[in-house]
Amino acid sequence: MYLFKKYCMFNILLLLCFWLMPAAEADTSEPKWFSSLDIDGSGAITLEEIHLARWNRFALHDTNGNGYLDRKEISTSKTWLKYFGWYDENHDEHISIAEFKAKGRERFAVMDLNADGRVTLRELHILTKS
């Protein structure tokens, strides 16, 4: 279980950094990538905010707009290709938005250390230090 949590956390942070490059800003303690996910400015990321960001990422790759990703649509992304089988739980050679959202919920649960429905920078710092 410990290795699974470490694996999930690493992948979450990798994917977040993949499409939102962190930037240090002198006037704020929140990294730019975190602020861009925290749509309501509450200082925490909710599952809904994560789903919105993930949906935008999914839609970007869903070039034919059918609600599924196949290997051709993600062929330019080594990260997507590497984890294709992990996302494609029913092994139909497509990643559905439902499969993608389910993995997002799993990852969010790992990051939400106190299970309050919000992920703060403090929780992310704790996870990355463990």
C-alpha positions in Angstrom: 0.0 0.0 0.0 2.9 2.4 0.8 4.5 1.8 -2.6 1.1 2.3 -4.3 0.6 5.7 -2.5 4.2 6.8 -3.4 3.6 5.6 -7.1 0.3 7.5 -7.3 1.7 10.7 -5.7 4.7 10.7 -8.0 2.4 10.3 -11.0 0.0 13.0 -9.8 2.8 15.5 -9.4 4.4 14.4 -12.7 1.1 14.9 -14.5 0.4 18.3 -12.8 3.9 19.5 -13.7 3.5 18.1 -17.2 0.8 20.5 -18.2 1.3 23.3 -15.7 4.9 24.3 -15.3 5.6 25.6 -11.8 6.8 29.2 -11.5 8.1 31.0 -8.4 6.3 34.3 -7.8 7.8 36.8 -5.3 4.4 38.1 -4.2 2.6 34.8 -3.4 3.4 31.7 -1.5 1.4 29.5 -3.9 3.1 28.2 -7.0 1.5 29.4 -10.2 0.4 25.8 -11.1 -1.4 25.5 -7.8 -3.2 28.8 -8.2 -4.3 27.9 -11.7 -6.0 24.7 -10.3 -7.5 26.6 -7.3 -10.1 28.3 -9.4 -12.1 29.7 -6.5 -8.9 31.0 -4.8 -9.7 29.2 -1.5 -6.1 28.0 -0.9 -7.1 24.4 -1.6 -7.9 22.3 -4.7 -11.2 20.5 -4.7 -12.1 17.3 -6.6 -14.3 19.4 -8.9 -11.4 21.7 -9.7 -9.2 18.7 -10.4 -11.9 17.2 -12.7 -12.2 20.5 -14.6 -8.5 20.6 -15.2 -8.3 16.9 -16.1 -11.3 17.3 -18.5 -9.6 20.1 -20.3 -6.5 17.9 -20.7 -8.5 15.0 -21.8 -10.4 17.1 -24.4 -7.2 18.5 -25.7 -6.1 15.0 -26.7 -9.6 13.8 -27.8 -9.1 15.1 -31.3 -12.2 13.3 -32.8 -14.4 14.4 -29.9 -15.9 11.0 -29.2 -15.2 11.0 -25.5 -12.5 8.3 -25.7 -8.7 8.4 -26.1 -7.0 5.8 -28.3 -3.3 5.2 -28.7 -3.3 7.2 -32.0 -4.7 10.3 -30.2 -2.0 10.2 -27.5 0.9 8.9 -29.6 2.9 12.1 -29.1 2.9 11.8 -25.3 5.2 9.3 -23.7 3.5 9.8 -20.4 0.1 9.0 -21.7 1.4 5.9 -23.6 3.3 4.6 -20.6 0.1 4.6 -18.4 -2.4 3.7 -21.1 -3.0 0.2 -19.7 -3.4 1.6 -16.2 -6.1 4.0 -17.3 -7.8 1.5 -19.6 -9.3 -0.7 -16.9 -11.7 -2.6 -19.2 -8.9 -3.3 -21.7 -10.9 -2.1 -24.7 -8.0 -0.1 -26.1 -9.7 3.2 -25.3 -9.5 5.5 -22.3 -13.0 6.7 -21.6 -13.7 9.9 -19.7 -15.3 7.7 -17.0 -12.1 5.7 -16.6 -10.0 8.9 -16.6 -12.3 10.5 -13.9 -12.1 7.4 -11.8 -8.3 7.5 -11.8 -8.5 11.2 -10.9 -10.7 10.4 -7.9 -8.2 7.7 -6.8 -5.3 10.1 -7.0 -7.3 12.9 -5.2 -8.1 10.5 -2.3 -4.3 9.8 -1.9 -3.5 13.5 -1.9 -6.4 14.5 0.5 -4.6 13.3 3.6 -7.3 14.5 6.1 -10.2 13.4 3.8 -11.9 16.9 3.9 -12.5 17.1 0.2 -9.7 19.6 -0.3 -6.0 19.3 -1.1 -3.8 22.0 0.3 -0.2 22.8 -0.4 0.6 21.6 3.1 -0.8 18.2 2.2 1.2 18.1 -1.0 4.4 19.1 0.9 3.8 16.3 3.4 3.3 13.7 0.6 6.4 14.8 -1.3 8.6 14.7 1.9 7.5 11.1 2.8 
